[in-house]
């Protein structure tokens, strides 16, 4: 008589760990004077309080000298950022001393020496750059939805509702009303533009330079416009 053995079943996987690139704002630290830092940050938040709720940032210390980094109070910076609803998710450009202190505070460190060579190798292996991956959306983008056109333009043939967010590495074309948030050139493309049939946006942004609803003039609303960057200022121009 054959003996039948019963082996315990493998438990279902509890998680997956994958490498993934995500859009993340970089906060460049240009001074070790945290009083001046917090004062200017508060002024920035006051201009767009809703934009910075639970706002994840990557801290960049490349502009600080090694001496300034060694004396930098990273724990105090972490505290004042979190008090203002910013969420530091890591830092880069840090020397050994600052990196060690940051690890003690609980902030991860991204090593440029480890990341950049692999990026260069990937780019070399990939050959010529791929054609831009433009994204076409035919339906309205509703409140709570986010649409991102990676490495290309975004075209929306309908309305972007209040509470919705559309992002693109390139241009954004909206053939309806823009009532939510539109962020073009999110990887730093200062030549990107936003086009829409009717502007009534909560926020518009080109390459990190933004304007909130309160700063959009009545004369700039409810008709076809294009938005582009001139120097460090956003320009809204009638079409």
Phi, psi and omega in degrees: 000127183290142178266123180261121180261138178250117180261144179296140179288144175293134178294149178297148181300138181268341180198166172231141178243115185232147172282130182209134176270131179232152176290127184216133178286140179255126177256105181278122180271116186252356182209154174265001177278097186285340174294313178294321179300309183293325179296314180289326177294319178298322178294321178294318180294321181299331180285335181208071186299326182286340184290330190254025176282121182051053190266109181284139180221150170258122182279131182242119182250017184297336183276350180266139177292163180298324178294316179294323178295319182297328181263003186285137180268083184293329179295321179291322176297315178301317181295311184291330176292314182292328175298333182259016175072020168272149181236098177293121182255353179169174176218157179224166179071021183261140173285178185299320183294308181295322179298319179294319179294318180299320179298323178293329179282338181105019178256127180288158182242130176258119182273117179296326181294333180276330186272313189297316179301321180293326177294318180296319179296317180297319180294321179294316181292332184286339180079210182299149180298144181286157176296143183306136182267079180290148184240129179249125178245122184265341183259160174300144174268112190268165181307133180092346179273150174230131179236130183232123175263101182281129176063025180195192180268157175244129177240122178245121183273006183222199185274148169256112189284161172303138182087354176264159182222130176239135183226151177206146172287337177250224182275162173236126178243122180238115183267026175216204180275139173260106181244350179259223182246137179229124182233110180255158180059043190291344176263014175105009179285100183286350179272353182294156180221160174243129177239136176209156181284330182209124184259118172212048193281153170283326179199140171233145184211139172234119176051040176088351176267122190232163171220131181268170187306319183296340182261004177265123184288153178300326181290345181264358187263162167058026171211167184297131181217164166237148180240128179215171185258129174237106189067239177253013184245142174278136178244131175250118187236134179295146176257000000 
